[in-house]
Amino acid sequence: MPGVPLFDTATPLEPLREQLRDAVLRVMDSGRFILGPEVEAFESEFASYCGADQAVGVANGTDAITIALRAMGVGPGDEVVVPSFTFYASVEAIPPTGATPVFCDIDPHTYCITPETVKPVLGPRTKAVVAVDLFGNVAPVAEIEALGVPVLEDAAQAAGARGRDGRPGALGTAATFSFFPSKNLGAFGDGGMITTSDAAIAEQARTLRFHGSHDKVSYEQIGYNSRLDELQAAILRVQLPHLDGWAAGRGRAGSYYEQARLGELVDLPRPTAGSEPAWHLYVVSHRQIEAVRERLDAAGIGCRAYYRTPVHLQPPMRPWRPSVDLKGTEQAAREHLAIPMSPVLTREQAEHVVAAARAGARISRATR
Ligand SMILES: Cc1ncc(COP(=O)(O)O)c(C=O)c1O
């Protein structure tokens, strides 16, 4: 069998070629490219998919976090709690609001923050917590909000997942998504979304994405030029009805790995309580993960450690030193590895990955 790619974004779109082409031509013929009917329709379709009252399209998932936090009232002097084991943008989006990022730890089995990891870093200046649904798992948002602090769910990697209390996008005070092309729901360029059931937050986000203005005549605040465009919205509208099917495919791929007994070799990602993750990345861990990586590499199997250096150790984060131990973060950073995952990963491919991981393996449960 040939190698297995780390992800496959092309095959799932193959049956949608005609519809995608029609959507692009429809926008071209309409002559409306910014904030028109496609964005409006996609906002409403995406909000109802998530189970939120409103959705606000923005230019990307990073802007979505900055704008959502500002719309939630975060500003200079405030603190925002955020994990360090995440994509850099989850944290990078905080300082532009004027607030300070405060790092918290994660559960290294689910890769998500928990009430226990958030609690020690809460203080009188905490204005919000950014809970990341990392790798398509679903953070325990309701439990964290029960600590008495509003949660912004960074659901960039989790479109299509289901949590115990509903879908990502409807679990906290607000949520943000990225439609970066490799995401579970990917555009043909950059795109992002804010969802919320708080009308005031939605209204504020709409104003902020449009230069802090309602009408481009009078300006109420310093905002952004950050909009989802009509072409991307039209393309995403074609894909949205297929998201559940693709998420199910990701779940199936995870069970193929389990059935091929990958869990005998490495630790498998653990869904949070009651959740059905939509594995954006399938991330395993092991104390000797480099040995696993070398074996997969040699067999032509796509694999990658995404966050070997956690965000708090990246040079621009120097001003914001963690105030607590980040043991789970350090462990995950050291030991994680993403292996092939896509909605169309087959049982044979999963078995091939597991066979390659097992081949000549001197690692075993005993050494983990
Ligand atoms: C967890 C997380 N947050 C935020 C982002 C930022 O999204 P974007 O690349 O659309 O700005 C991404 C993805 O890139 C992400 O994975």
The ligand as an ORCA input file, in Angstrom:
! r2SCAN-3c Opt
* xyz 0 1
  C      -7.535     26.656     17.608
  C      -7.425     27.729     16.564
  N      -7.752     28.993     16.878
  C      -7.692     29.974     15.975
  C      -7.303     29.732     14.670
  C      -7.173     30.884     13.745
  O      -7.936     30.776     12.586
  P      -7.486     31.500     11.231
  O      -6.323     30.763     10.670
  O      -8.705     31.408     10.367
  O      -7.155     32.917     11.582
  C      -6.981     28.418     14.288
  C      -6.615     28.015     12.926
  O      -5.914     28.426     12.133
  C      -7.024     27.388     15.265
  O      -6.686     26.143     14.956
*
